[in-house]
């Protein structure tokens, strides 16, 4: 029977149902119909989950020799031209416009559940308006004082100039006070918005699937967050302290010019300011492409730099310092070229802005001077017009820089908001159950893999119908060649991915019906490559149960046979382990990892080739600690060295994603099959030379 992998199903529900009906024995038609037609699927294909709306759904599965089909994965084919495209779950959305970015920022400025923050924002805006009103009336009082002091000014009112000077002073003081009050009030709003946005992005990144993180570089993600948070502060500061005050001042000045002079003054001022703003917005929108390119080059440089430093030891092994410097320099050269283009475009923008403002200023001053000569306006009115225009000229001249900074800030924020729009591939279902996490909260768990199929990519299935069961407190070992899918089983158990077909059951519950938090809290793992945080030994052990006491930490360390080693260190438990724990040996890191898992006290334990990278003596020492931690727990042992699994209650042999043998050590040797052949091959080699 030909393979049906990648088949594009017909568009209509009736056609699909007919198609599945014609393939009787391959898959239940109603079940397939449910899979295909019940909404949008968030991730890899899974029976009874939502995977897409017709006609864009595509099921990927294979047909066995007996005519039974297994779903491998699901994707969406590209819609026909003219149809709306659908973004796959877990991928970044396309670039967004500035207004979309601003809309995403507003909830952090106006939080629904924080009345205090809202009131602070309202008070800051009120102080802003009062400050601008006071400053706009300063030139009016100033012009009246000038008229009062001229030879032809009001006679017999000796106190008037003094009163005007006092009023002028009070208005300036009021404007300054309200301005500082605005700054103080809005600083809290700005800090709160930046903190919440950065924290929300960080939390969201931890909800995304392993698939997302494996496809991206950590340095670039960190750069996007830091750049976005900094941009939030810049955008808010310039928008509230420059853009908004200037716009309010422009409206007030145009109104006063119309009232004190005539409509022509207001029209010229409005035309000059309007032309300035339109030119600035249009030109800045054109040059924003250079900023995006510069950001991309900056991220690339950061990625290469961080990647090189994280692999410092490997660089030294191969003497490739010059190669790494050349790669970083290549990125820096591209960044420098894009930065020069950005700066030149900014210079052109500034030239255009200066020309527009100068023409507008000259036209209004000419009209005012003509009015003074004709006797229609006093000298004070001429001074008033000049003062207003100079008062507007400075912020308008600065407005170009401010607007460009805001636009660049919005571009920087765009990447962060795009990260926040990436959909979770694995989500808790509504009403998900909570699994008892520790042995203190429940007995050892039962575990069942029921006909599990899975592939990281649709064209390459990893697991093909894997089934096994582990009773509460039992130990199951999984062996097989590299690439057989052993470590994939642990990733599926943690629900980093969902299987394409089949189910994983703990204590009678499909793990998709459990909360991810409780599921992962119930599972502990000692991996082959232990990665520690660049912190103290105490912190790394306590990571298994944050908040654990020093006595509990030391108890776990004793069980893991690492306590005596820690005490011999000059700083004891306060010793820092370095980046990724590189200051410790492989065996020392493994012991810390075991202590961390003991402290977690999980109901299910996974030993994922925990000793394969160690020498025989260290393996024997750590083996005792592993046996201690696995007592009374449901345990999965993933191993290359068969000597570490001989005591397991049951052993399964994986090959090309399938379970080809299962039994105890003695039973599998008696079968003289694949396991027996692997055992004989390893017995013929010295233990320290067994390939891993």
Residue pairs with C-beta under 8 A, 6 or more apart in sequence:
1 63
1 67
2 63
3 62
3 63
4 23
4 26
4 61
4 62
4 63
4 69
5 60
5 61
5 62
5 72
5 458
5 459
6 58
6 60
6 458
6 459
7 58
7 59
8 58
8 77
9 15
9 16
9 19
9 36
9 54
9 55
9 57
9 58
9 59
10 16
10 18
10 19
10 54
10 55
11 54
11 55
12 54
12 55
13 33
13 37
13 54
16 32
16 33
16 36
16 37
16 54
17 29
17 33
20 26
20 27
20 28
20 29
20 32
20 33
21 29
23 69
25 67
25 68
26 63
26 67
26 68
26 69
27 61
27 69
31 47
31 48
32 59
34 47
34 48
35 45
35 46
35 47
35 48
35 49
35 51
35 59
35 71
35 74
36 51
36 52
36 54
36 57
36 59
37 53
37 54
38 50
38 51
39 50
39 53
40 50
40 51
40 52
40 53
40 86
41 49
41 50
41 51
41 52
41 57
41 74
41 89
42 49
42 50
42 89
42 423
42 424
42 425
42 426
42 427
43 49
43 89
43 90
43 209
43 425
43 426
43 497
43 498
44 73
44 74
44 425
44 454
44 455
44 497
44 498
44 499
44 500
45 51
45 59
45 60
45 71
45 72
45 73
45 74
45 500
45 501
46 71
46 74
46 498
46 499
46 500
46 501
46 512
47 71
47 501
47 502
49 498
49 512
51 57
51 59
51 74
52 58
52 74
52 76
52 86
56 76
56 77
56 79
56 86
57 74
57 76
58 74
58 75
58 76
58 77
59 71
59 74
60 71
60 72
60 73
60 74
60 75
60 455
60 458
60 500
61 69
61 70
61 71
61 72
61 453
61 500
61 501
62 69
62 70
62 72
62 461
62 464
63 69
63 70
64 70
64 465
70 451
70 453
70 464
70 465
70 500
70 501
71 453
71 500
71 501
72 453
72 454
72 455
72 458
72 461
72 500
72 501
73 454
73 455
73 457
73 458
73 461
73 500
74 458
74 500
75 88
75 458
76 86
76 88
78 85
79 85
79 86
87 93
87 94
89 423
89 424
89 425
90 208
90 209
90 211
90 212
90 422
90 423
90 425
91 422
92 418
92 419
92 421
92 422
93 418
93 421
93 422
95 292
95 414
95 418
96 414
96 417
96 418
98 407
98 410
100 417
101 410
101 413
101 414
101 417
102 410
104 413
104 417
104 420
105 193
105 197
105 232
105 235
105 413
105 417
108 192
108 193
108 196
108 197
108 200
108 232
109 121
109 189
109 193
109 236
110 117
110 118
110 121
111 117
111 118
111 192
111 196
114 192
117 188
117 189
117 192
120 185
120 186
120 188
120 189
121 185
121 186
121 189
123 185
124 181
124 182
124 185
124 186
124 189
124 240
127 178
127 179
127 181
127 182
127 185
128 178
128 179
128 182
128 240
128 244
128 245
128 248
129 248
130 174
130 178
131 174
131 175
131 176
131 177
131 178
131 179
131 181
131 182
131 245
132 175
132 245
132 248
132 249
132 252
133 252
134 171
134 172
134 174
134 175
134 178
135 171
135 172
135 175
135 249
135 391
136 249
136 252
136 253
136 256
137 171
138 168
138 171
138 172
138 175
139 383
139 384
139 387
139 388
139 391
140 256
140 260
140 384
141 164
141 167
141 168
141 171
142 168
142 383
142 384
142 387
143 378
143 380
143 381
143 383
143 384
143 387
144 164
144 380
145 161
145 164
145 165
145 168
145 380
146 379
146 380
146 383
147 153
147 154
147 378
147 379
147 380
148 154
148 157
148 160
148 161
148 164
149 161
150 378
150 379
150 380
154 160
182 240
182 241
183 241
186 236
186 240
186 241
189 236
190 232
190 233
190 236
190 237
190 240
193 232
193 236
194 229
194 232
194 233
194 236
197 228
197 229
197 232
197 416
198 225
198 228
198 229
200 420
201 225
201 228
201 416
201 419
201 420
202 225
204 419
204 420
204 422
205 213
205 221
205 419
207 424
208 422
208 424
208 425
209 424
209 425
209 426
209 496
209 497
210 491
210 496
210 497
211 425
211 456
211 497
212 422
212 425
217 303
217 306
217 307
218 306
219 302
219 303
219 305
219 306
219 307
220 299
220 300
220 302
220 303
221 419
222 302
222 306
223 298
223 299
223 302
223 303
224 299
224 415
224 416
224 419
225 416
225 419
227 295
227 298
227 412
227 415
227 416
228 412
228 413
228 415
228 416
228 417
229 416
230 412
231 408
231 409
231 410
231 411
231 412
231 413
231 416
232 409
232 413
234 405
234 406
234 409
235 405
235 406
235 409
235 410
235 413
238 402
238 405
238 406
238 409
239 406
242 395
242 398
242 399
242 402
243 399
243 402
243 403
243 406
245 395
246 392
246 395
246 396
246 399
249 391
249 392
249 395
250 273
250 392
253 269
253 388
253 391
253 392
254 266
254 269
254 270
254 273
255 266
256 388
257 265
257 266
257 269
257 385
257 388
258 265
258 266
260 381
260 384
261 368
261 371
261 377
261 381
261 385
264 367
265 364
265 367
265 368
265 385
268 360
268 363
268 364
268 367
269 360
269 364
269 389
269 392
271 360
272 356
272 357
272 359
272 360
272 361
272 363
272 364
273 360
273 392
273 396
275 356
275 360
276 353
276 356
276 357
276 360
276 396
276 399
277 399
279 352
279 353
279 356
280 349
280 353
280 399
280 400
280 403
281 403
283 345
283 348
283 349
283 352
284 349
284 403
284 404
284 407
285 407
286 345
287 342
287 345
287 346
287 349
287 404
288 407
288 408
288 411
290 338
290 341
290 342
290 345
291 342
291 407
291 408
291 411
292 411
293 338
293 341
294 335
294 338
294 339
294 342
295 411
295 412
295 415
297 331
297 334
297 335
297 338
298 335
299 415
300 331
300 334
300 335
301 328
301 331
301 332
301 335
304 324
304 327
304 328
304 331
305 328
308 315
308 324
308 327
308 328
310 579
310 580
313 582
315 321
315 324
346 404
349 400
349 404
350 400
350 401
353 396
353 397
353 399
353 400
354 397
357 393
357 396
357 397
360 389
361 389
361 393
364 385
364 389
365 385
365 386
365 389
368 377
368 381
368 382
368 385
368 386
369 382
371 377
371 381
371 382
372 378
372 379
372 381
372 382
425 497
425 498
426 495
426 496
426 497
426 498
426 516
428 515
428 516
429 512
429 513
432 513
432 514
432 515
433 509
433 513
433 514
433 515
433 518
434 514
434 515
434 518
435 445
435 506
435 507
435 509
435 514
435 515
435 518
435 519
435 521
435 522
436 442
436 518
436 522
436 603
437 518
437 521
437 522
437 602
437 603
438 521
438 522
438 600
438 601
438 602
438 603
439 601
439 602
439 603
439 632
439 633
440 601
442 603
443 472
443 473
443 603
444 472
444 473
444 603
444 604
444 632
444 633
444 634
445 472
445 506
445 507
445 522
445 603
445 604
445 634
446 469
446 470
446 471
446 472
446 505
446 506
446 507
446 508
446 634
447 469
447 470
447 476
447 493
447 504
447 505
447 506
447 604
447 634
447 636
448 468
448 469
448 470
448 504
448 505
448 506
449 466
449 467
449 468
449 469
449 489
449 502
449 504
449 505
450 467
450 502
450 503
450 504
450 505
451 465
451 466
451 467
451 501
451 502
451 503
452 463
452 465
452 466
452 467
452 492
452 499
452 501
452 502
452 503
452 504
453 461
453 463
453 464
453 465
453 466
453 499
453 500
453 501
453 502
454 461
454 462
454 463
454 485
454 488
454 492
454 497
454 499
454 500
455 461
455 462
455 463
455 500
456 462
456 488
456 497
461 500
461 657
462 485
462 488
462 657
463 485
463 488
463 489
463 492
463 499
463 657
464 656
464 657
464 658
465 502
465 658
465 659
466 485
466 489
466 502
466 654
466 657
466 658
466 659
467 502
467 659
468 476
468 650
468 652
468 659
468 662
470 476
470 634
470 635
470 636
470 649
470 650
471 634
472 634
473 632
473 633
473 634
474 634
474 635
474 649
474 650
475 630
475 634
475 635
475 636
475 637
475 647
475 648
475 649
475 650
476 635
476 636
476 637
476 648
476 649
476 650
476 651
476 652
477 636
477 637
477 638
477 639
477 645
477 648
477 650
477 651
477 652
478 486
478 489
478 636
478 637
478 638
478 639
478 651
478 652
478 654
479 486
479 638
479 639
479 640
479 642
479 645
479 651
479 652
479 653
479 654
479 675
479 678
480 486
480 653
480 654
480 655
481 655
482 640
484 654
484 655
484 656
484 657
485 654
485 657
486 608
486 609
486 638
486 654
487 608
487 609
487 638
489 636
489 638
490 525
490 606
490 608
490 636
490 638
491 497
492 498
492 499
492 504
493 504
493 511
493 523
493 604
493 606
493 636
494 519
494 520
494 523
494 525
495 511
495 512
495 516
495 519
495 520
498 512
503 510
503 511
503 512
504 510
504 511
505 511
506 514
506 519
506 522
506 604
511 519
521 600
521 602
522 602
522 603
522 604
523 602
523 603
523 604
523 605
523 606
524 544
524 597
524 600
524 601
524 602
524 604
524 605
524 606
525 597
525 605
525 606
525 607
525 608
526 590
526 593
526 594
526 597
526 605
526 606
526 607
526 608
526 610
526 626
526 629
527 593
527 608
527 609
527 610
528 608
528 609
528 610
528 612
528 613
529 613
530 581
530 589
530 590
530 592
530 593
531 580
531 581
532 540
532 577
532 580
532 581
532 584
532 589
532 592
532 593
533 539
533 540
533 543
533 577
533 581
534 576
534 577
534 578
534 579
534 580
535 576
535 577
536 571
536 573
536 574
536 575
536 576
536 577
537 566
537 569
537 572
537 573
537 574
537 575
537 577
537 592
538 550
538 553
538 573
538 574
540 577
540 581
540 592
540 596
541 553
541 556
541 557
541 573
541 592
541 595
541 596
541 599
542 548
542 553
542 596
542 599
543 596
544 556
544 595
544 596
544 597
544 598
544 599
544 600
545 552
545 599
545 600
545 601
548 556
548 599
550 573
552 599
553 573
553 595
553 599
554 563
554 573
556 595
556 596
556 598
556 599
557 563
557 566
557 595
559 594
559 595
559 598
559 625
559 628
559 629
560 591
560 592
560 594
560 595
560 598
560 625
560 629
561 591
561 621
561 622
561 624
561 625
562 588
562 591
562 592
562 594
562 595
565 588
565 591
566 572
566 573
566 575
569 575
575 583
576 583
577 583
577 584
577 589
577 592
578 584
581 589
581 592
584 592
586 613
586 614
586 618
587 614
587 618
587 621
587 622
590 610
590 611
590 614
590 618
590 622
591 622
591 625
593 610
594 610
594 622
594 625
594 626
594 629
597 605
597 629
598 628
598 629
602 633
603 633
603 634
604 633
604 634
604 635
604 636
605 629
605 630
605 633
605 634
605 635
605 636
606 635
606 636
606 638
607 626
607 630
607 635
607 636
607 637
607 638
607 639
608 638
609 638
609 639
609 640
609 692
610 622
610 626
611 618
611 619
611 622
611 623
611 626
611 641
611 644
612 639
612 640
612 641
612 692
613 692
614 622
615 688
616 687
616 688
619 641
619 644
623 644
637 644
637 645
637 648
639 645
640 690
640 691
640 692
641 682
641 687
641 690
641 692
642 675
642 678
642 679
642 682
643 682
643 687
645 651
645 665
646 665
647 665
648 664
648 665
649 664
650 662
650 663
650 664
651 661
651 662
651 663
651 664
651 665
651 668
651 675
652 659
652 661
652 662
653 659
653 660
653 661
653 662
653 668
653 673
653 674
653 675
653 678
654 660
655 674
660 673
660 674
661 668
661 671
661 673
661 674
661 675
662 668
663 671
668 675
668 676
669 675
669 676
669 679
670 676
682 690
